[in-house]
Amino acid sequence: MFRPKDTQERILHRLKIAQGHLRKVIKMVEEGEYCIDVITQSKAVQSALKEVDSLTLENHLKTCVVDHIKAGKVDHSIEEIMKVLKNGN
């Protein structure tokens, strides 16, 4: 899969942010922090991961899907994306 360096850097940056937030959530749970604070931090992890998904999907649409369309594999691309979106809910 082709991923421009700037896109890959953005994805890795968001993953590292999520990783940092997740470490914080784990520490908070271990230390018995206030539940709402844990949830707030957990939401930050989820937000960072959603951004990773968004960046990755955008890259996929710009690269792999374009290649599939050029190769006449439109249905394959649609099925693949729909499967991922349905399983993500």
C-alpha positions in Angstrom: 0.0 0.0 0.0 1.3 3.4 -0.9 1.2 6.0 1.8 2.8 9.4 1.3 5.4 10.2 4.0 3.3 13.1 5.4 0.2 10.9 5.7 2.2 8.1 7.4 3.7 10.6 9.8 0.3 12.0 10.6 -1.1 8.5 11.2 1.9 7.6 13.4 1.6 10.8 15.3 -2.1 10.1 16.1 -1.3 6.6 17.1 1.4 7.8 19.6 -1.1 10.3 21.0 -3.6 7.4 21.5 -0.9 5.3 23.1 -0.1 8.1 25.5 -3.7 8.6 26.4 -4.2 4.8 26.9 -1.2 4.7 29.2 -2.9 7.4 31.2 -6.2 5.5 31.3 -4.4 2.4 32.6 -2.6 4.4 35.3 -5.8 6.1 36.3 -7.6 2.8 36.7 -4.7 1.3 38.6 -4.8 4.2 41.0 -8.5 4.2 41.4 -9.1 7.6 39.8 -12.6 9.1 39.6 -14.7 7.3 37.0 -15.7 10.3 35.0 -12.1 11.3 34.7 -11.2 7.8 33.4 -14.1 8.0 30.9 -12.9 11.5 29.7 -9.4 10.1 29.1 -10.8 7.0 27.4 -12.7 9.3 25.1 -9.5 11.0 24.1 -8.1 7.5 23.1 -11.1 6.8 21.0 -10.9 10.3 19.4 -7.3 9.8 18.4 -8.1 6.3 17.0 -11.0 7.7 15.0 -8.6 10.2 13.5 -6.3 7.4 12.6 -9.2 5.6 10.9 -10.1 8.7 9.0 -6.6 9.4 7.8 -6.1 5.8 6.8 -9.4 5.7 4.9 -8.7 8.9 3.1 -5.3 7.5 2.0 -7.0 4.2 0.9 -9.6 6.1 -1.2 -6.9 8.2 -2.8 -4.6 5.3 -3.6 -6.0 1.7 -3.5 -9.5 2.5 -4.5 -8.3 4.6 -7.5 -6.1 1.7 -8.5 -9.1 -0.7 -8.1 -11.3 1.5 -10.2 -8.7 1.7 -13.0 -8.4 -2.1 -12.9 -12.2 -2.5 -13.1 -12.6 -3.8 -9.5 -15.2 -1.2 -8.4 -17.4 -3.7 -6.7 -14.5 -5.2 -4.7 -13.6 -1.7 -3.4 -17.1 -0.9 -2.4 -17.6 -4.3 -0.6 -14.3 -3.9 1.2 -15.1 -0.4 2.5 -18.7 -1.3 3.4 -17.5 -4.4 5.3 -15.1 -2.3 7.4 -17.7 0.4 8.1 -20.3 -2.1 9.1 -17.9 -3.9 11.4 -16.8 -0.7 13.0 -20.2 0.1 14.5 
